Amino acid sequence: MTGLLTPGGPCAAHGPRRSEADARLLSELVLFVRVHQGGRAGLLWPEHAGPDGWGHPPGELADALALRLGHPVAALPAPACPAAEPAAAPYDLLVLQQEGSSGWQFRPPDRPPAATAACRAGQELRLRAGEVLYVPGGYVTRSRPARESRDIRLALGPHARL
């Protein structure tokens, strides 16, 4: 996994600027996750380079983040279609919107199930290309990707091993 961060690895083909941009994005993601872990959902507009410029397989990003965070990170497969009902996951979720946009509905686990009805009623956060969403484990979530949308979804923490 060190290839993303060291000379001669996969980034070397893209030149030193690409490797530096990857390292800056990884550092920013690590800081973002550490600030939000164990707390509330958060939205990041990366300062240095957005995830829309990430050109590596999602597994490489997961490995690089796991190395820097010191706990498991797993790339999640994109769902074939949006879930009809919101669902809670035991792991923290990190969504890196690469192309297009997606709508996200979520509620904290300590809110009553009646809040799920409000979730279905259309209260939605729109995630656009280059933005990153962090949702703590236990939150009830549902996504609604727009056509031509592409994102990377990562499970973080001890329950990330799928």
C-alpha positions as CSV (number, residue, x, y, z in Angstrom):
1,M,0.0,0.0,0.0
2,T,2.9,2.3,0.4
3,G,2.9,2.8,-3.4
4,L,0.4,5.7,-3.0
5,L,2.7,7.6,-0.8
6,T,6.2,6.7,-1.9
7,P,8.3,7.3,-5.1
8,G,8.2,4.5,-7.6
9,G,4.7,3.4,-6.7
10,P,1.5,3.7,-8.8
11,C,1.5,7.5,-8.5
12,A,4.9,7.8,-10.0
13,A,3.3,7.2,-13.4
14,H,1.3,10.4,-12.8
15,G,4.4,12.3,-11.6
16,P,5.3,13.8,-8.3
17,R,2.4,16.4,-8.4
18,R,-0.1,13.5,-8.4
19,S,1.6,11.8,-5.5
20,E,1.7,15.0,-3.5
21,A,-2.0,15.7,-4.3
22,D,-2.9,12.1,-3.1
23,A,-0.9,12.6,0.1
24,R,-2.6,15.9,0.8
25,L,-6.0,14.4,0.2
26,L,-5.3,11.5,2.5
27,S,-4.0,13.8,5.2
28,E,-7.2,15.9,4.9
29,L,-9.4,12.9,5.0
30,V,-7.7,11.5,8.1
31,L,-8.1,14.8,9.9
32,F,-11.7,15.0,8.9
33,V,-12.5,11.5,10.1
34,R,-10.6,12.0,13.4
35,V,-12.6,15.2,14.1
36,H,-15.9,13.5,13.4
37,Q,-15.4,10.0,14.8
38,G,-17.7,9.2,17.7
39,G,-19.7,12.4,17.0
40,R,-22.0,13.6,14.4
41,A,-22.2,13.4,10.6
42,G,-20.0,15.8,8.7
43,L,-19.5,17.2,5.2
44,L,-16.1,18.1,3.8
45,W,-15.2,20.3,0.9
46,P,-11.5,19.3,0.5
47,E,-9.1,22.2,0.4
48,H,-6.3,20.6,-1.6
49,A,-7.7,18.1,-4.0
50,G,-11.1,16.6,-4.1
51,P,-11.9,12.9,-4.3
52,D,-13.3,13.5,-7.8
53,G,-9.6,13.5,-8.8
54,W,-8.8,10.2,-7.1
55,G,-7.6,7.9,-9.9
56,H,-6.8,4.8,-7.9
57,P,-9.0,1.8,-7.1
58,P,-11.2,2.2,-3.9
59,G,-9.3,-0.6,-2.2
60,E,-6.1,1.4,-2.4
61,L,-7.8,4.4,-0.7
62,A,-9.2,2.1,1.9
63,D,-5.7,0.6,2.6
64,A,-4.0,4.0,2.7
65,L,-6.6,5.3,5.2
66,A,-6.4,2.2,7.3
67,L,-2.7,2.6,7.6
68,R,-3.0,6.3,8.6
69,L,-6.0,5.8,10.9
70,G,-4.8,2.7,12.6
71,H,-8.0,0.7,12.2
72,P,-9.8,-1.3,9.5
73,V,-11.2,0.5,6.5
74,A,-13.0,-1.5,3.7
75,A,-14.2,-0.4,0.3
76,L,-17.9,-1.1,-0.1
77,P,-19.4,-2.1,-3.4
78,A,-21.8,0.4,-4.9
79,P,-25.4,-0.7,-4.4
80,A,-27.1,-2.0,-7.5
81,C,-30.1,0.3,-6.8
82,P,-31.0,2.6,-3.9
83,A,-32.5,0.9,-0.9
84,A,-36.3,1.3,-0.5
85,E,-36.0,1.7,3.3
86,P,-33.3,3.5,5.2
87,A,-30.9,1.2,7.0
88,A,-28.4,1.5,9.9
89,A,-24.9,0.1,9.6
90,P,-22.6,-1.0,12.5
91,Y,-19.6,0.8,10.9
92,D,-18.9,4.5,10.2
93,L,-19.4,5.4,6.5
94,L,-17.2,7.7,4.4
95,V,-18.6,8.7,1.0
96,L,-16.4,10.4,-1.5
97,Q,-18.5,11.8,-4.4
98,Q,-16.5,11.5,-7.6
99,E,-18.9,12.4,-10.3
100,G,-22.4,13.7,-10.5
101,S,-24.3,14.1,-7.2
102,S,-26.3,12.0,-4.8
103,G,-28.9,12.7,-2.2
104,W,-28.4,11.4,1.4
105,Q,-30.9,11.1,4.1
106,F,-29.8,10.1,7.6
107,R,-30.8,10.3,11.2
108,P,-28.9,9.6,14.4
109,P,-29.6,6.4,16.3
110,D,-30.9,8.2,19.3
111,R,-33.8,9.8,17.4
112,P,-37.1,7.9,17.5
113,P,-38.1,5.7,14.5
114,A,-40.8,8.2,13.7
115,A,-38.0,10.4,12.4
116,T,-37.6,7.8,9.7
117,A,-40.9,9.1,8.2
118,A,-39.3,12.6,8.0
119,C,-36.3,10.9,6.4
120,R,-38.6,9.6,3.7
121,A,-40.4,12.9,3.4
122,G,-37.5,14.4,1.4
123,Q,-35.2,16.1,3.9
124,E,-32.0,15.4,2.0
125,L,-28.4,16.5,1.8
126,R,-27.1,16.8,-1.8
127,L,-23.5,15.6,-2.1
128,R,-21.8,17.0,-5.2
129,A,-18.6,15.9,-7.0
130,G,-15.5,16.6,-4.9
131,E,-17.4,16.5,-1.6
132,V,-17.0,14.0,1.2
133,L,-19.7,12.8,3.7
134,Y,-19.0,11.1,7.0
135,V,-21.8,9.3,8.8
136,P,-21.1,7.6,12.2
137,G,-22.1,4.0,12.7
138,G,-25.6,3.4,13.9
139,Y,-27.1,6.3,11.9
140,V,-29.9,5.3,9.6
141,T,-29.0,6.2,6.1
142,R,-30.4,6.1,2.6
143,S,-28.8,7.3,-0.6
144,R,-30.4,8.4,-3.9
145,P,-27.7,8.8,-6.6
146,A,-28.4,10.9,-9.6
147,R,-27.9,9.5,-13.1
148,E,-24.3,9.5,-14.0
149,S,-23.3,9.5,-10.4
150,R,-20.2,7.8,-9.1
151,D,-18.8,7.6,-5.6
152,I,-16.5,5.7,-3.3
153,R,-18.0,4.3,-0.1
154,L,-15.8,3.2,2.7
155,A,-16.6,1.4,6.0
156,L,-14.5,2.6,8.9
157,G,-13.7,1.0,12.3
158,P,-13.7,-2.4,13.9
159,H,-16.9,-3.5,12.1
160,A,-15.5,-2.5,8.7
161,R,-14.4,-6.1,7.9
162,L,-17.2,-7.2,5.6
